[in-house]
Amino acid sequence: MRIPAKKQYSIFIKPLLWLQKRHYGNVLNPALLWGRRPTLFWLVAGFFGYLDRKSSPITPVIRSLVCVRVSQLNDCAFCVDANGMKLAERCDCVEKIKALANWQHSEYFDEQERAILTYVEAMTITGQKVTETMLSDIQKWYDADALVELTALVSFQNLSAKFNTALDVPEQGFCSIPIQPGDEKAPTAESSDK
């Protein structure tokens, strides 16, 4: 990482660091950076906690697909690793996970997932723009409130990935499935049946 961990962290964030160590076996590398600014850390943790809550109108698999795809597009090694682990927990199709970097050429993604991934890329890739067609495609599944939440999730993941990439936050070995672009050619439903 471009900024080292502190020797001592504020008492206000020690509970979050302890919970991470208990849940993941280690404190997450980004927490060591966000932890330098306790108020920011709590705000970021609360924001993501709200977006990833059980009562979200966006299914857990779609939330994870969104987070991993944004992470891939931002070339964030830590984000792909951590979000990939969560996607592997939520998605029962390893081939779909491996195909995410090349989802346009894969038969594993349904119409809803394609509409959302198109929107994700338009929001994330510099020079692309969200169109009215993209929004109307998503509105087949989501009302205005859910669309706002989806947009917030994509925006949050861009913030997180850009933060981690800028400060060179390394992966921590959470996800063993090859999901970085270029790790593997995208399988199709036909090729996995052979």
N, C-alpha and C positions, 0 to 999 in steps of 0.2 A: 504494500500500500504506500501511496505517496506521502501520507501523514501517519506517523506512528501512533499506536495506542498510548493512552495516558497511563501513568503509573497508578494513579488514584482517581476514581470517578465519584461524582456527587452521590450523596446518600439518596437523592431523589430518583436516580435511575438504577441503583443497585438491584432493586426488586425485578426490574425488567431483564437485566443481565442474568440474574439468578434463574429466572423462568426460562430464558433461552438456553442456558446451560443444561437445565433439567430436561427440557423438551428435545433439544437437538444433540446434546452431548458436548456442545461447545457454545460459547457466545458467538453470535453471527458477526462476521467481520464488519459489515456496515454499522452495526450497533456501537462498535468501538469508535467510529467516527461521529455518528449522530450523538453519541453519548458525551461528546465534548460540549454540546449545547443542549442541556437537559430539556429545556422548554421545546425546542425543535424536535427532539427525540420523542417526547410524549405526544406532540401534535401529529407527527408522522405515524407513530404506532397506532394512535387512536383513529386516524384517517383510514389506514389500511384495515384495521380491525373492523371498522364499520363496513367497509366495502366487501370484506370477506366473511360477513356474518351469515349464519344459517338461514335467516329470513330474507336474504337478498332475493330480488326477483330474477337474478341471473344465476343459472345453475352453477354448482361447483366446478363441473367439467369445463363449461364455457369460461368461467372466471379464470381458470388455470390456463386454458388455451390462449386467452387474451394475454395473460401475464408472460407466458413463455414466448409467444410470438413477438411482443414488444421487446422483450429481452434479447431475442435473436436479432431483431432489426437494429438494436442499439449496440450489438456486440458486447453485451455485458456478461462476462463469464460467471460472476457470482449469481446474477439474476437467473440465468439459464439453469444453473446448477440447483439453486434453491427452489425456484418455481417449477423446474422439471421434476424434482422430487415430489412436490405437491401434486402435479399433474399425474405422475405415476401412481400415486395413492388414490386418485379420484377417477382415473380413466382405465377401463379394463381392456383397452386395445393398444398393445405395445406398438403395433404397426402404425396406428394413427399418430402416436407420440413421435415416432421416428420420422414420419412423413410431414410433420408440421412445417418445417422450413420450406418445403416444396408443396404445400397444400393445394395449390392451383392445379397440380398435375396428379393428384391422388384421388382415388375413389372413396377414401375413408371419411370424407367430410360431407355432411349433409347440407341442404340448402340454407338452413339457419346459420350453421357454422361458417359457411362460405360468405354469406352476407356480412356477418360480424367480422371475419378476418379481412374482408375487403375494406371495411370501415376502419379497422385497426391500422391497416397499412396506410390508408389515406391520412389518418391523423398523425402517424409516426414518421413516415418517409418525407424528408424535406422536398418540397416542390410538388407534392401531391395535395389534392384538396378533396374535402368531403363534398359530395354532390347530393342534390335532392333525390336522385334515384337511389343512392346508398341509404339515405334516411328512410325513404318509403319502403325499401326492401326490409330493413330492420323492424319497421313498424308493423310488419306482419306478425311479429312475435312480442314486441315490447310497446307499451304505452309510453307517453311522454316522460313520465316520472322514471320509468325503468331505463329509457334512453339516456336521460340525464345521468343516471347512476353508471351505466355502461361507459359513457363518455368520461365520467370522473375516474373510473377504473383505468381506462386507457391512459388518461392524463397522469394519474398517480404512478403507474408503472413506468411511463416515460421519465418522470421526475426521478424515480428510484434508480432506473437503469443509467440515466445520464450522470447522476451523482456518483454512482459506483464506478462507471467507466472513467469519468474524469479523474477520480482519485485512485484508479487502478486497484480496485478491490478484487482479490482473487477468489476463485471458486473454493469450496470447502469439501468437495467430494461427496455431496449428498445424493446426486443422481448418477446412477450407473448406466442409464440408457443413452446411447449416442443421439443427441438432439441439437447439437450445434450445426448450423448450415455447413455443408461440406463434409460432415462426419460420415455420411452414408447417402447413397442415392435414395430418393423417395420411392418406397415400395408402392405398388398398386395392389388392389384386391386380387387381381389375376396372378401377379407374381408371387404373392404369399401363399396361394393355393397350390403351387407347384412343388 
